[in-house]
Amino acid sequence: MTMQSLLDGTATFLDHLGLGEAPFGVHYSDTLPENAYGPKKGAPISRELEDARALDMQEVMKTFSCVMGNVWLARKKGGAAYISSEEYGCVGGAYYCSMMKPHLRFIEHYVSTGYEGTPLHGERYMPDPDAMRAFMEEVNPREAPGKYCIFKPLSLFTDETKPEFVIFFARPEVLSGLFTQAVFATGDMDCVVSPFGAGCTNMVSWPLYYKGKGLEKAVIGGFDPSARKFMKTDELTFTVSLDLYEKMLAALPESMFTHETDWKGVRKKVARSAKAWGEAD
């Protein structure tokens, strides 16, 4: 499917969904686009430095910048967001977006119960460092095929630089349409998943994980409490591979959106939701 066909199909899909914001795509490149938002260059990070006790986390945290925060800026300003191995912003995001391997042990404590006897009490999202380590080793993002991991609106892609994944930002009424269309396009009752992870994990790492296993999975994310500040109230993410997204678009003519189904009732609720949030046209 050409990018023009993809954009045309997306416009039709958005109209059916009642969603006013077009999806983003994610890809890897050695070149940054214009109007891109990302972290400042940070102190060197690696497991080797960490094991040698030569990693100053206070220095590392001086340039902290969340992937979701930069994506939020890109969404508001119509630009792109990025992360690289040097401009990483967040050591967790660097791992999740394939910018460094292996992950820092620091994250195992930071996301769980912290370090006993220190001010770092941990986020308490995982019960202990061992559980967090198991998660990190399971998701295990591949090595990046480009210098930058870039998030940008679909309209900024071309036939030469297509997105690897497509990301929607949506509330539950719209998500019900995305969810159902993914099932309709695949015939797989388990094609939509929502594993634990940071905001960027569910937009990049888990989609990569399932793609690497040859599985067609849509990934719902945005449950990470630390990422909620960079999302609209009640909003979640819905990420699919480009191949699965093309199947979803191709299946539209036979889907619930173009036949007499209960979607018409849901669509009215989508409109009421948009009006309630001041997002109606």
Secondary structure as GFF3:
##gff-version 3
##sequence-region A 1 281
A	DSSP	alpha_helix	3	17	.	.	.	ID=ss1
A	DSSP	beta_strand	24	29	.	.	.	ID=ss2
A	DSSP	beta_strand	36	37	.	.	.	ID=ss3
A	DSSP	alpha_helix	47	51	.	.	.	ID=ss4
A	DSSP	alpha_helix	57	61	.	.	.	ID=ss5
A	DSSP	alpha_helix	67	77	.	.	.	ID=ss6
A	DSSP	beta_strand	80	84	.	.	.	ID=ss7
A	DSSP	alpha_helix	91	96	.	.	.	ID=ss8
A	DSSP	alpha_helix	105	110	.	.	.	ID=ss9
A	DSSP	alpha_helix	129	139	.	.	.	ID=ss10
A	DSSP	beta_strand	148	153	.	.	.	ID=ss11
A	DSSP	three_ten_helix	154	156	.	.	.	ID=ss12
A	DSSP	beta_strand	165	170	.	.	.	ID=ss13
A	DSSP	alpha_helix	172	186	.	.	.	ID=ss14
A	DSSP	beta_strand	192	193	.	.	.	ID=ss15
A	DSSP	pi_helix	201	205	.	.	.	ID=ss16
A	DSSP	alpha_helix	206	212	.	.	.	ID=ss17
A	DSSP	beta_strand	218	221	.	.	.	ID=ss18
A	DSSP	three_ten_helix	228	230	.	.	.	ID=ss19
A	DSSP	beta_strand	236	241	.	.	.	ID=ss20
A	DSSP	alpha_helix	242	250	.	.	.	ID=ss21
A	DSSP	three_ten_helix	252	254	.	.	.	ID=ss22
A	DSSP	three_ten_helix	256	258	.	.	.	ID=ss23
A	DSSP	alpha_helix	263	276	.	.	.	ID=ss24
###
